[in-house]
Amino acid sequence: MKNRTFIPAFIINSNNSTYGTETVLDEFLGKEEFLVNIVPPVIDENNVISLPKTIQHIIRKVMVTDIDCVLICQDDHRFTDSYSKNNLFECISQAKELGADILCGGLGIFRSALRVSKHIFWVEDFAGLPFTIIFRSFFEPILTSDYEIFPFSNGKFFIYPFISLKKEPVRDNASPINTEISRTENERGWASAQVEILDNISAFYKEFSGQKQGDFNEDEFDDVAIPTYIINLPERPERLDHIKKQFVGKDEFNVQIIEACRNPIGAVGLWESIRKIVKIAMDNEDDVIIICEDDHQFTADYSKSLLLKNILEANEQHTEMISGGICEFHKALPVTANRAWVSTSFCTQFIILYKPVFNKILDTPYDDTVTADAMLSTIVSNKMVFFPFISAQKPFGYSDVTKGNHENIELFARSFYRENTRLKRIYEARATYSSLQMY
């Protein structure tokens, strides 16, 4: 840090209250490593606080100096017992070595994260404005951006254990940075629990990383055919024709067409169709099955050897479900070059189910609010997705599960591209930062 003994700290007085200012100044009392400045927020044309514009205002002030980094936080920041000057400066030094744009001292809601050192995680995205170190390399991009200050950066990191928290979570009246994750901030305990879950999952799969994986090729699977159940309504011949063409020449699938269960609520009918298939699979003593909806279509990344190799390897890792492609997930963690663990898995057009999950599907009660993807995300403890996706949904202009117009269906289809791109970013981060060996 150019041998500086302090970090310029800009505290946004979000609530415009003397109490908030006095309280946060008490937090920094005696911490001479910070040069504290209280700044008022920028109010936009809608008369609400604009955090992006406020951050830009601060960066313009420091751009003319030679400082390496600044701290920006709000007046509800509180230091945790994990804070120390030495730890902060060490993390800042490591973050610079990692090429970080920003380094957060604490988070509320966040997306995927990967541990890269003892006290630092790379993070895909997060909500709000936590205790944030911004590095000079990111000053110019901030000033030239519109309103999405942080989401477009791939160089986001956080310190763990958290050194900062919001003592009293308040409703954020700033314009949301990301519609999915910009909700009322949870307390630090929730976020810490999420970090611990990711750490535990990573440790679990590392137990398998040293195992020798088979070098398979398609010739070794000539006699293998996975029971594959396709859900279709007889009055949808165009869908049946489409899905049959998807499996032409693919003898790795033992295809059976299953008439969908009828229910006034399409989503309930889909779940009942999946239950129907699971009962058939149990009667057939299947160990693993594939369930397809009739709008599934293979992507260019599909191959027989890739499918069968991953089915076998995932079974050794106690996997209960693999999705061929999904339209939404919350958190993901790469497990192999072609498979990632996911915390949630939305869309069921191509799913692989293993025997241990069969009874869970049949034993779990449900009502008229059930959706298959949400239910599976809840009851399946070990779920994964292919990367890149090997399956997407063909937009027919209507849905047999949910009501919507053609434009919504097209938008829904594009979500597969968006989530596949998110996974690509996560894989790239793992490849970049795991090679630095900072543990």
TAKAPE-V527834 format. One record per residue. RES is the residue in one letter. OMEGA is omega in degrees with one decimal (999 if undefined). Layout:
BEGIN
res=[RES	RES]
omega=[OMEGA	OMEGA]
END
This chain:
BEGIN
res=[M	K	N	R	T	F	I	P	A	F	I	I	N	S	N	N	S	T	Y	G	T	E	T	V	L	D	E	F	L	G	K	E	E	F	L	V	N	I	V	P	P	V	I	D	E	N	N	V	I	S	L	P	K	T	I	Q	H	I	I	R	K	V	M	V	T	D	I	D	C	V	L	I	C	Q	D	D	H	R	F	T	D	S	Y	S	K	N	N	L	F	E	C	I	S	Q	A	K	E	L	G	A	D	I	L	C	G	G	L	G	I	F	R	S	A	L	R	V	S	K	H	I	F	W	V	E	D	F	A	G	L	P	F	T	I	I	F	R	S	F	F	E	P	I	L	T	S	D	Y	E	I	F	P	F	S	N	G	K	F	F	I	Y	P	F	I	S	L	K	K	E	P	V	R	D	N	A	S	P	I	N	T	E	I	S	R	T	E	N	E	R	G	W	A	S	A	Q	V	E	I	L	D	N	I	S	A	F	Y	K	E	F	S	G	Q	K	Q	G	D	F	N	E	D	E	F	D	D	V	A	I	P	T	Y	I	I	N	L	P	E	R	P	E	R	L	D	H	I	K	K	Q	F	V	G	K	D	E	F	N	V	Q	I	I	E	A	C	R	N	P	I	G	A	V	G	L	W	E	S	I	R	K	I	V	K	I	A	M	D	N	E	D	D	V	I	I	I	C	E	D	D	H	Q	F	T	A	D	Y	S	K	S	L	L	L	K	N	I	L	E	A	N	E	Q	H	T	E	M	I	S	G	G	I	C	E	F	H	K	A	L	P	V	T	A	N	R	A	W	V	S	T	S	F	C	T	Q	F	I	I	L	Y	K	P	V	F	N	K	I	L	D	T	P	Y	D	D	T	V	T	A	D	A	M	L	S	T	I	V	S	N	K	M	V	F	F	P	F	I	S	A	Q	K	P	F	G	Y	S	D	V	T	K	G	N	H	E	N	I	E	L	F	A	R	S	F	Y	R	E	N	T	R	L	K	R	I	Y	E	A	R	A	T	Y	S	S	L	Q	M	Y]
omega=[179.8	177.3	176.8	178.0	180.0	175.9	174.6	-177.2	-180.0	-176.6	-178.4	179.3	-170.3	-175.2	177.4	-177.2	176.8	-179.5	-179.4	179.6	-178.9	-177.7	-177.9	175.9	175.1	179.1	-177.2	-178.7	179.1	179.2	-174.1	176.0	179.3	170.6	-165.8	173.9	174.2	-178.7	175.9	178.3	172.6	179.4	-177.2	-175.0	177.9	177.7	174.3	-179.8	175.3	179.3	178.3	179.9	177.5	178.4	178.3	178.2	179.6	-177.5	177.4	-178.4	-174.5	-176.3	-175.9	178.4	178.9	-177.1	-180.0	-175.2	175.7	172.4	173.1	177.0	177.6	-171.7	173.5	176.8	172.0	175.3	174.8	177.8	-179.7	-177.4	166.8	179.4	-176.9	179.7	179.6	-177.7	176.8	178.8	176.8	178.8	178.7	-179.6	176.7	177.8	178.2	-177.8	-174.9	168.7	-179.1	178.3	-177.0	178.2	178.5	-177.7	169.0	177.9	178.2	177.3	-174.3	179.5	179.8	176.6	179.1	174.3	-176.8	-175.1	-176.2	173.3	163.6	179.7	-179.3	-177.7	179.6	-176.9	171.3	177.7	176.0	174.2	-165.8	170.5	177.8	-176.4	-175.5	-179.6	-177.4	-178.6	-176.1	176.4	178.5	-177.0	-177.5	179.0	176.5	-177.1	-179.0	-173.7	-172.9	-173.1	-175.9	178.5	173.1	-175.1	-179.9	-178.8	172.2	179.6	177.0	1.8	-178.4	176.9	-178.4	174.8	171.8	-173.6	180.0	-179.4	179.3	177.6	-177.8	-179.4	176.2	177.1	-177.3	177.6	-179.7	-172.2	-178.3	-170.7	-179.8	176.2	178.7	-174.5	174.0	177.1	-176.2	-177.4	178.1	-179.0	178.2	178.0	178.4	177.1	180.0	177.4	179.3	177.8	-179.3	179.0	177.7	179.4	179.8	-176.7	176.2	176.4	-178.9	-173.1	-179.9	-179.6	178.8	178.9	-178.9	175.9	-170.9	168.7	-172.6	-178.6	-178.5	-177.1	-175.9	-175.0	-177.7	175.2	-177.3	175.4	-174.1	-175.6	-176.6	-178.4	-178.5	171.0	-177.7	-179.3	176.9	-177.0	179.7	176.7	179.3	178.3	179.6	-172.9	177.1	179.8	179.8	-174.7	178.2	178.1	-178.7	-175.9	174.9	178.6	172.1	-166.8	173.7	178.4	-179.4	177.3	-177.4	174.5	-178.0	177.4	178.0	175.5	-173.9	-178.8	176.7	177.5	177.9	179.7	178.0	175.9	177.4	176.6	177.9	-179.9	179.6	176.6	177.3	-178.7	178.7	176.1	179.7	-178.3	176.8	175.5	179.3	-179.9	171.8	174.7	179.9	164.1	-172.2	172.8	175.6	169.5	179.8	173.7	179.5	-178.7	180.0	168.5	-179.2	-177.1	178.2	-179.8	-173.3	177.6	-178.0	175.8	-179.9	-178.2	-179.6	176.7	178.5	-180.0	176.3	178.7	177.9	-178.7	171.3	174.9	177.4	179.0	-175.9	-179.1	179.1	169.6	-179.9	179.4	178.5	179.0	178.9	178.4	174.8	-179.7	-175.3	-177.2	179.4	169.5	176.2	179.6	176.3	-175.9	-177.2	-175.8	-173.5	-176.4	177.1	179.9	175.8	-179.1	178.2	-174.2	-177.3	-178.4	-175.2	-177.5	176.9	-179.1	-176.8	-174.7	-176.3	178.8	179.6	178.1	-174.6	177.4	-174.1	166.8	-171.9	-175.8	178.4	178.9	179.6	177.6	-178.4	-171.3	-179.9	-175.0	-176.7	-176.1	-176.3	176.3	175.7	169.9	-8.1	179.3	174.4	-177.8	172.5	178.3	175.4	178.9	178.6	-177.9	176.3	178.1	175.4	-177.9	-179.7	179.6	179.0	-179.8	-174.7	-178.6	178.7	178.0	178.4	178.4	178.4	180.0	-179.5	179.7	176.4	178.2	-179.7	-176.8	175.0	177.3	175.5	179.0	178.9	178.0	-179.2	177.5	179.1	178.0	179.1	-179.5	-177.8	-169.5	177.7	-179.0	-178.1	175.3	-179.0	179.6	999]
END
